[in-house]
Amino acid sequence: MLAAQYYLSHKTIHFLSEHMEPDSSIEDLLNLICQVEEYRLLPVRHNEDNINR
């Protein structure tokens, strides 16, 4: 239900279920969220890849 409500792919749900721990910190969770499939689909804005290095 969570995946359907928030439009998460099955790859994301699988990834999070494999890597999340009950004692994960906020930093750990943010790092995990940054690695999910949905963020791979977001385009990089013009020159943003150069600025973020």
N, C-alpha and C positions, 0 to 999 in steps of 0.2 A: 504494500500500500504506500509506503514511504516513497518508493521509486516512482510510482505513477503520480503521486501528488506533487512532487517536486521535479518531475521530468528527468529523472536520473537514469542513466543507462545501466544495463545489467553488468557491464564491465566495472562501472563505478561501485555498485553495490558489492560486487565480488571483491574488488580491491579494498574497500573499506572494511569489509568483514574479515579479510585476511590480515590487515595491518593495524586496526584499532585495538587498543587494550583498555580494560576498565580504568587503569590508572594513567591514561594518556593525559599529558598536560595540554593547555591551550596551544602552546607552540607546536607540539606534536600534531595536534588536530589541524592546525592551519597548514603545516607542511604537507599533511596528507591531502587536504582539500586542494592544494595547489597542484597536486599530481594527478587528479582525476581526469577522466576522458573528456568531460565537457569543456574544460579549459584548453584542451588541445585544439578545439574547434574555433576558438576565438581568434580573429585576425589581429595581427600586430599593427598598430597605427603607424603612419609614415614616420620614419626615423626613430620610433620608440625603441626598437631593438638596439640601436646605437647609443641612445641615451642611457639605457638601463645597464650597460656594461660596466 
